[in-house]
Amino acid sequence: MKGKYITVLDFEIGRVFQYEFLEHWEENEDSDNIEWYLTTVKGHRLNNIEWMAHDIKEIVDPTIRRITN
């Protein structure tokens, strides 16, 4: 798994979350460990989310061009 950030779409509460990778995570971290982190540590429910790992922190919002965190 490659990326420095995890973005989560949580459909249960209608919000988007972005987390930075923890220092001990490796670039090739597998999805089972990330899903464990998202459910056990962050409290998301897997059946109500979609997530992805990525390298760029910037979020693109087409309604206002670009915004950054």
Beta strands, then each sheet from edge to edge (+ up, - down):
strand 1: 5-10
strand 2: 15-20
strand 3: 49-54
strand 4: 59-60
strand 5: 66-67
sheet 1: 2+ 1- 3+
sheet 2: 4+ 5-
end
